[in-house]
Amino acid sequence: MEYAKLTPDILQKLREIVGEENVLTDAALLEPYGHDEVTDPAYHKLPEAVALAENAEQVAAIITLANEYRFPVTPRGAGTGLACGAVPVYGGLVLSLEKMNRIIEINADAMYAVVEPGVRTSDLQEAAEAKGVFYAGDPCSGDSCFIGGNIATNAGGNRAVKYGTTRHQVYAVEAVNPQGKIVRLGARLQKQSTGYCLEQLIIGSEGTLGVITQATLKLMPLPQYSIDLLVVFPGAAEAIGTVNKIIGAGIVPTCVEYMDNITIKSVEKYLGRRLQGSDKGNYLIIEVEGASEDDLDEKSISLDEICTENGASDVLVADHDKIWQARKAFAEAVRAESLIVCKEDVVIPVDQEPLLLAEILRLAEKYDLVTRIASHAGDGNIHLNILKRAEEDYAEWERRVEQNQQELYAFIYAHGGRLSGEHGIGFKRKRLMEKFTEQEELAMMKAIKKALDPNNILNPGKIFDVD
């Protein structure tokens, strides 16, 4: 696809919109905006310029300008994505929302928050907690990711098994559509059936259908009683197979996370400390909330019985901070082992997880691949990381990874799963999206994109190619 280059005239118009200091063109300053957390340089693309917007009106003016001159715009939050969704495939302009970082309102009585897209997820969580309420969205990158990026990718995280993904935390969004109009979608209502649910269309669209400039989010009462259990299983199949039994028993945990033993050892090495039970097997980390101490005790006893009956060697009360530091260090530990990693984000019905885990291990052996596995096991989302060994030839490693993907995704789709549970498609998985998605479904998506963004200027090259 042919796009206009950012000429001196266009750059000057951008400076007039956002200010001289908010337009970056120096190569050294552009480099961080040419990639996300995917470290493989094959997925790095430099923009021609970066504009740092400070309000919705500036975003609207930039998108209007892009339609006038036909240059591509790639919206960007914190750049913590893992699917190259914020990578400027066609160069052009990266539109950064990092300066739009205000928490506008936290209303503890009506239990909602109004925030700009550049607010860090952990900052919102802390601000809500200070008011005695709770924001349930909890991606593992919460200390660095932005709310806008969470919404754009429908980020999941640890608590999705009980509270749902980011889309379940959103009442309404303000966004700039692909033609430069500010639109307000959704409402602070518990229910409504008034036309199409357009705010949910924007959520998860990866910046291809609109640039989020503000969000009204749901808050909840702060949980009063909770406990973290660390359950150790000698066998991987027994560990992952216990999840469906827990849910089937009527217990709704806040989180159920899985880590295989080789991943536990990797995290140990990265953190420089020994983890409980690391010499005995694979982890299930279970967090559960209770209405009272007695309720919490009853749930803990039931979980102990279910896990023990299904082969657990240990059921331990975990130190909350230490066990979640270990789980959230997964990505950093893998990066410390290898800078070139294929990060899969597959999702499957929870009852099919044991079959998928067995298939992942079979294929890894078949194609001689080094893997590290962690999972949001309570909602069927498995993170398979495939590491390139230092001595391996890149092209040969990539060939085996691609062969693995073809078999893996055929298996996943045959068992009711999908390519991505929470990271999104972005630039990285769009070829796989084209191959494995039903053609009529894909045609509907492309028709929506074409109708809303006829000039294809907003985050082109993501999710699929527009005809």
N, C-alpha and C positions, 0 to 999 in steps of 0.2 A: 504494500500500500504506500502511495506517495503522499508525503506531508510537506508543508512549508517549513523551511528552516527559520530559526529565531534570528531574524535580521536585526541590525542596530535600531531600526525604526520600531520593531516589535518590542525589543528590550527596553527602549525608552518609554513606550506606552505602559509596559509592566511597572517600571519605576514610578511612573506617574500614579499608578493605581495603589501600590503598596509601599512606596518610599524607596529611595536609593539604597538604604541599608538592608532592605529586605529582598533584594534581587542579587543572587550569587551567580557568578560566571567563572571565577577562578577555578582552575582544574583541581587544585588541592581541596578546595571547599566542596566541590561537586562529588568527589569520590565517595564519601559516606552515603550519598543519596543514590548511588548506582547499584545498590544491592540491599537485601534484607539479611536475615540470619543464616541464609544458605551460603556457606563458605566456598562452595565450588565456583571457581572463577568463570566457568562456562556459562553461569547464569548472572553475570555482572554486566550491566549496560549503563554507560554514563549518560546523564541528561545533558542538554545544551545549556540549561540554566535551572535555577531553583528560585521559586517565589515563596516567601513566607507570609501568608495571609494572617490578618489580625481580626477580621470580622466577616460575616456572611456577605456583606455588600462588596467587599474586595474579591471574595471568591466568585461571586456572580459576575463581576466586571471582567475577571480573568477568563471565565468560561465563555462569556460573550465575545471577548477578543479572540479566543481560540477558534470559535466558529467563523468569525469574520475572516481570519487569515488561514484557517485550516492547519493549525499545528496541534499535535497531541498533548494532552495533559494527564499526568499520572498523579492522583492524590496519594498522600503519604501521611501516616501517623508517626509512630515511634520507630518503624522499620524493624519490628521484632517478628515479622511473619516468616513462615517456613515454606511458602509456595511461590515466592517471587511475584506476589501480587502487587507490590509497590515498586517493581523494577521497570524503568522506562524503556520498554522494548524498542520503541521507535525514536528514542532520543527525546527531543522536544523539551517540555517543561515538567519538572516535578513541582507539584503544588503541596507544600508542607503546611500542616495544620498545627505544628508544635507550639506556636505562639497563642493559639486559641485554647488556653489552659485554665479557664476560670470555672470553679464550682459556683454557679450562680445562686442556687438555693438548695437547702436541705430542709424539708418540712417533715419533722418527726411526728406531728399530729396526724397529718393526712398521708404520711409515709410515701413521699416521692422526693426525687432530686432532679434538678435541672442543671446540666453540665455542658460545657463545650467539648469538642472532640479531642483536644489535646490534654485532657485531664488523665493523669496516670490512674490506673485501676486501683492500685493500693492506696493512693491518696484519697480516692472516693471512699474506699472501705473504711479507712481510718477516720475520715470526717464524719461518716455516717455513724460509726461506733461511738464517737465522742458525743453524739446526740442521742445515744441509746437505741439506735436502729441499725439495720443490717442490709448491706448490698450483697446479694447472693452470687453474682457473677464472680468467677474465681479461676481464670486461666493461670497456668503454671508460671507464665511470664508476668504476673500481675505487678511485680515490683518495677517493671520497665515498660509494659505495653500501655497503650492509650485506649480510652473508652471508644473513640471513633473507630479505631482499627478493630476493636472487639465487635462492634456493631457491623462493620463492613464485611467481616469474615464470619459472623455468627460464632464467635469464639466459644469453646466449650469449657473444658477444665474439670477440676476434681469434683465439684458439687453438682454436676449436671444430672447425676442419677436421681437426686431428690428435687433439685430446684430448676432443672432444665438448663438450656444453653442461654447465650446472651439474648436471643430473640424473645425469650420468656421473661426477661427483665425490663422490656422496653414498652412504655405507653405510647410515645410519640417521637417523631424526629422532625427536625427542620433540616432541609437539604437544598442544595443548589442542583437543579436538574441539568441534563447535558446540553441544554440550550440557553443556560444562564439565568433561569428564573428561580427565585427563592420560593420553595413550597413547604408547607407545614402539613404533615401527614400523621394520622392517628390522633388519639385524644386520651386524656387521663380518665379513662372509664374502665369499669370492670368487664363490661361487655358492650358490643355494638355490632350491628349488621346493616351498615349504611354504605352500600356499594363495595367496590373492591378494597381489599386490605392492603393498601399501597405501602404503608410503613413496613410491612413484613416483606414486601417485594424489594425494598431498598436494603433491608437487613440481609446480609449474606451475599449481596450482589458484587462484592469485592471492588467497589469504586467504579463499576462500569455503568451504573444507572443513576448515580447522583453522588454529590460530595456532602457528607454529613457535616452540618455546622452547629447543631445543638441537639440534645436528647433529653427527654423526660423519662426518668427511670423509676422502676418500682423499688420501694424499700420494704423491709419486713421487721417484725419485732426481733430483737437480739436474742438468739438462743441462750437459755439460762443453764442448761445441763448438757454436757457432751463428754464423750470419752473416745480415745483412739486405741484401737487394738492392733497389735502386730501379730499376725498369724503366719507361722512358718510351716511350709509343706515340703517334704522331701521330693515329691513329684510335681512337675509343672501341670500336668493334666488334672491332677486332684485339686490343685490350687484354683485354676481358672474354672474348673467344673463346679466348684462350690458356690460360685456367685449366683447362679440361677436358683440354687436351693435356698440361699438366704432370702432372695426376693420372693420365691414361692412360699416361704414360711410366713409371709406377711410383714416382715421387717423391712422398713424403707430406710436404708442407711444414707447418710449425707454423702459419703464417699466410699468407693471400693476400688483400690488401686493395686495393680499387680506389677511386680518386678521379678525377672528371672535371676537366677543366682549369679550368672556371669556379669549381669548388669549391676547387681549389688556390689560385687567385688570391684567393678570399675568406679562406682560412686565412692566406695571406701577409699580407694587410692586417691581419687580427686580431693576428697575432704580431708584426707590424712588422719582418719580415725576409724576404729573398728565399729561396725554396726551390729546391733543385737541379732543373734541367730544367723549371722552371715555364713557360718560354717555348716549350717544344717539344711539349707535349701532355698526355696523360693518364697517371696513375700506376697501376702495379701495385707494391705493396710486398710482397716475398716474404721471409719468415723461414724458414730451414731449419736443422735440427739434424743433427749428425753424430756417429758413434761415435768418430771420430778426426779429426785434421786432414786426413789423406788422403781419408777418406770425405767430409768437408765440401768439399774441393777438387773431388772428382769430381761431387758434386751441383751445385756452383756452375757448373762447366763445362757440365754438361748443361742446367741452367736457362738459361744464357746462349745456348746453341745453340737451344733450343726457342723462346725469346722472340725472338731475332733472325730465325729462320726465319718467325716469325709477324708480322713487321713492326715490331719494336721499333727505335727509333732509338738508344737508349742503354741499356746495362745497367751500373749503377754499384753499387759497394759503398757502402752508406749508413751514416752515423753513427747508431747505434741510438737514442740519446736524442733526437736532433733529428728523425729521421723519425717516431718514434712520438709525440713531442710534437705534430708537425704533424697526424698522423692523429687523435689523440685530441682535438685542438682543434676538430674539425669542428662539434660541437654548439654550442660557444661562439661560433664564427665566424658561424654562421647566426643565432644569437640577437642578435649585434651588428648584423646587417643588418636584422632585423625581429623584433619581439616576438610577432607573430602568424604562426605557421607550422603547416602541416599536415604532421606527421611520419609518413610511411608506412614500414612495416617488413616489406615483402613478402618472401616466400621462394618459390623455385622450384627444380626439379632443376637441378644445375649445368650440364648440357648444354643447358638451355633459356635460360640467362642472356642470351646474345646477342640472342635473339628478344625477351625481356622488355625489355632496355635499349632496343632499337629502338622498341618499342611505347611505352615511357615518354616517349621524346623526341618521337614522333609525336603523342601525346596532349597533351603540353605545348605544342606548337605549335598544335594544333587549338583548345585552350581558352585560349591566351594566358596561360600560367602561368610564373612565375619559379621555376626549380628549382635545387637543389643536390643532388648525388648522391655518396654514398660507399657502399661495399659490402664486406661480408665475402664477397668473391667466391669464396673457396674452398669455401663451403658454401651458396652460392646466395641469400644474404640481402642484399637491396638496400635501403638507406635513401634513400628519395626524400623530400626536404624541399621543400614548396611554400610560398614566401614571399608574404605579402601586401605589395604595394607601398604606400608611405605614402599615396599619393593615391587609392588604390582604395577604393570603397565596400565595406564589410565584407560586406553581404548579397549583393552582386553577385559578389564574390570567392568567397564560400562556395558560391554556386550553381554556379559553374564548377568548383570543387574537387569538389563532389558529383557533377557530371556526369562528370568525369574518373575518379572512384572507381568508378562503375558500370561504365564500359568497361574500366578497368584490372583490376578484380577478376574480371570475366567472362573476360578474357584469361588471367589467372593461374590460375584454377580449371580452365579448359579445357586448360591445359598442366601440370597436376599440382601447382600451387602452393597456398599458403595465405595468409591475411590477415597473419599475424604469424610472424616467425622467432624473435624473442627478447623483444620488448617486452611482449607479452601483449595481451589484448583490453580488459580494464578496463571503464570506463564509456564511453570514447571510441569503441570499435569495436563495441559490442554490437549495434547495429542491422545493421551489415554482417555480423556473425557470424550473426545470425538469418537473413539473406537468403541467404548463400552456403553455409551448412553444410547437408549432407544432413539431412533432417528426422528420420530414424530415429537418426542419430548424435546430433543435438541432443536428441532425446527421451531417449536413454540418459543424457546428461549431466544433464539436468534431473531425471531419476529418482534419480540418485546424490545430487544436491544435496538433494532433498526427503527422501530417506531419512536422510541424515546431519544435516540442519538443518531439521527440520519446522517450526520457527517462523520460519525465514528471517531470523535475526538477525545472521548473520556475513557481513559485507561485502556486503549486498544491493545490487542494481542493477549488479553487475559480471558480465561475460561474457555473460549473458542475463537476461531477466526470468523469474522463477519464477511459474508459473501459480497 
